[in-house]
Amino acid sequence: FLNSHKRKMAIKLRNEYGPVLHMPTSKENFKEKCPQNASDSYGHKQYPANQGQEVEYLVTGTHPYPPGPGVALTADTKIQRMPSESAAQSLAVALPSSQTRVDANRNAPAGGEYRHPGASDRSQPAGMTAAVMEAGNAKNSALMAKKAPTMPKPQWHPPWKLYRVISGHLGWVRCIAVEPGNQWFVTGSADRTIKIWDLASGKLKLSLTGHISTVRGVIVSTRSPYLFSCGEDKQVKCWDLEYNKVIRHYHGHLSAVYGLDLHPTIDVLVTCSRDSTARIWDVRTKASVHTLSGHTNAVATVRCQAAEPQIITGSHDTTIRLWDLVAGKTRVTLTNHKKSVRAVVLHPRHYTFASGSPDNIKQWKFPDGSFIQNLSGHNAIINTLTVNSDGVLVSGADNGTMHLWDWRTGYNFQRVHAAVQPGSLDSESGIFACAFDQSESRLLTAEADKTIKVYKEDDTATEETHPVSWKPEIIKRKRF
């Protein structure tokens, strides 16, 4: 078998490389190994097919294989052995393997900065010799080693400062919403009342009574003069703001209703409850369109959007579900969190969202819930998240701390722990809800010390007075 293989190789070599074999510099070496009288019709030397020893020949002045990247054609590299193992090895060193190229492309930075392995070497002077070939192994191994991700430079945001504390509720303030015209805002409390406040002055305009337990959610419609509320009394109410009275009830939840949201383009209300379901209601007819079943524990938060998926829920069962509104079924279940998910917020401009849990704040990409990154450091029970179009993400926690983040990079640029209202216990320090006003110049928080706190950006702050203490250090990201 070996002899027949060598015979085939010899015939192939004679046919393919016979015409280019001219060896003025190395005839002496070749004479020792080949018989003198072996020649073909072209007058070139022929190769003995029946000899047992390995036959080597030399080619000068031709390049049957392209030189490897960064290998200059010098006197040392011009002569190549054909087809010996040393030639194959040198080519394997010089040319990156397909797997190396795959890994290199995977690690290439964005924006077209990446060059093919060896591209920079091609511009080096011709004095480069086979030493480059010997260094090839180290080069390729460096390409294959994946670079750890580094945080890009975050956008600078001015810090936010407290400028008003509004009192009036007699219990924990559990929820907050700003009306579309930006004239007033509404809060719901454990004192069972809903209060409407003037946004500019912070003065109380109206109190609405009707719930018989803690009010857990409020939202003002952009499509009609209606206010919707829900509470731990299992009730979901629609208030007509022209008459300041309840005009509709939505019956169906079997336990406390923890949150609600309105669809931005159709007359649909979505509520979530401790009964492990979310329900979709027709605002006008009060009919329950769908009961979204699948969570195995209380559903703490729900959000709507016009694009698919149109409904997102977060639950104490540690999962997030993306729902098909038409079918009333789960599209995707995200199981990355290890603890309860009490807050979900959708970015107003990007097709992304964030979820808050005691283990981490996580960012996701629609429509399939692809994981983007973790925002680590707010080590507390996160009750609320909000984000503005400038990319400022705010997280509020059960221990009264509030963290402000740059949405794109996940950089935590400010931490706030406001003092509780005089007369309250220090233990009554907790943020249950927060929201930006419509101009995004004010940030409102609903707190456990029975107050609403209003923050605004510090106009005197600059990048010099409040520099970003950021270094492009390696990020240690937990992917799950």
Disulfide bonds with the S-S distance in Angstrom:
none
